[in-house]
Amino acid sequence: MSFPLLRPAAFAFAFLFSATFASGDEPVARCHKVNAPVGLSIRSKPSIDGKRLALLEEGDKVTLAGKAAADDKSKVQPVVSKDTEDPDASWIQISAPKAGFVLYRVGGTSPYEYLVPCK
């Protein structure tokens, strides 16, 4: 029995898995707040194609997902993903108020961060 579609599907899954679980370089504050006047969508995957799970408003607090820093439990090694459609865009995984992914940063000629650390 042959499954010719399994190999491409397995490759696509492996690529998405590796892109999704690439971590940021430095531990950051676990608590961040939305820095976007129009708000942010929580998505099911790190892409504009991900199902919209919820909408956050400017100033809402989120909890970043990832491995806790060994020396400071208020910091986390975040789960950051590059957008496959826009190489200047990065997504970050959150665990609260609802688990999912939000657009974190856009680089390029007009860089902007959509999440900033809580004060």
Beta strands, then each sheet from edge to edge (+ up, - down):
strand 1: 28-29
strand 2: 31-34
strand 3: 40-43
strand 4: 52-56
strand 5: 61-64
strand 6: 66-68
strand 7: 75-78
strand 8: 80-82
strand 9: 89-96
strand 10: 100-106
strand 11: 112-113
strand 12: 115-117
sheet 1: 1+ 7- 6+
sheet 2: 8+ 9- 5+ 2- 12+
sheet 3: 3+ 4-
sheet 4: 8+ 9- 10+ 11-
end
